[in-house]
Amino acid sequence: MDWNFHWTIHPIFGTTGDYPVGMKMRLKELAKYEGESEILPTFTFEEKLEIKGSADFMGVNYYRTQEVGPRTLSPSTVQIS
């Protein structure tokens, strides 16, 4: 969930005003592996205070993909009344 949802929601509705800890740790490892100092942008203390609790409502539209095709019926499953 960190990668799909929490990275945008956690700073606002979480307790720290920052990205999820697991995400920060993983990206820190990745940055080190790639020879970078930091991959994930960091919030200043003031930004964390401003972001944390800055919304009191969150609405989520959730969609999922599903492949649709013609329904196939075998003669043995068709019931005629």
C-alpha positions in Angstrom: 0.0 0.0 0.0 2.9 2.4 0.6 3.7 2.6 -3.1 0.1 2.9 -4.4 -1.6 4.9 -1.8 0.2 5.9 1.4 2.9 8.0 -0.2 0.3 10.6 -1.0 -2.0 10.2 2.0 0.4 9.5 4.8 1.9 13.0 4.9 -1.5 14.6 5.3 -3.4 12.1 7.5 -0.5 10.4 9.2 1.1 11.5 12.5 4.4 12.7 11.2 3.6 14.8 8.2 6.1 12.7 6.2 6.2 9.7 3.9 5.8 6.2 5.3 8.9 4.9 7.1 9.1 1.7 5.0 9.1 3.7 1.8 11.8 6.1 3.0 14.0 3.2 4.1 13.6 1.3 0.8 14.3 4.4 -1.3 17.3 5.2 0.9 18.7 1.7 0.1 18.0 2.2 -3.6 19.7 5.6 -3.6 22.8 4.2 -2.0 22.9 1.3 -4.5 22.6 3.8 -7.4 25.2 6.1 -5.9 22.7 8.9 -5.3 22.4 10.9 -2.1 18.6 10.9 -2.1 15.8 9.9 -4.4 12.7 10.8 -2.5 12.2 14.5 -1.9 12.3 15.5 1.7 10.0 17.8 3.6 11.4 20.5 5.9 10.2 20.7 9.4 8.0 23.6 8.5 6.5 21.8 5.5 5.7 18.8 7.7 3.9 21.0 10.2 1.9 22.6 7.3 1.0 19.4 5.5 0.1 17.2 8.6 -3.6 17.5 9.2 -4.2 19.9 6.4 -7.4 18.0 5.3 -10.3 16.7 7.2 -11.9 14.6 4.5 -10.6 12.2 1.9 -12.8 10.8 -0.9 -11.6 7.8 -2.9 -12.9 6.7 -6.2 -11.8 3.1 -6.6 -11.9 1.4 -10.0 -10.6 -1.9 -11.1 -10.0 -3.3 -14.5 -11.9 -6.3 -15.6 -11.9 -7.9 -19.0 -15.4 -8.4 -20.4 -16.3 -10.7 -23.2 -19.2 -12.7 -24.6 -20.8 -15.2 -22.3 -20.5 -18.7 -23.6 -23.1 -21.3 -22.6 -22.8 -24.9 -23.3 -26.0 -26.8 -24.2 -25.8 -28.7 -20.9 -26.0 -25.5 -18.8 -28.9 -23.9 -20.7 -32.2 -24.4 -18.9 -35.4 -23.9 -20.9 -38.6 -23.3 -18.9 
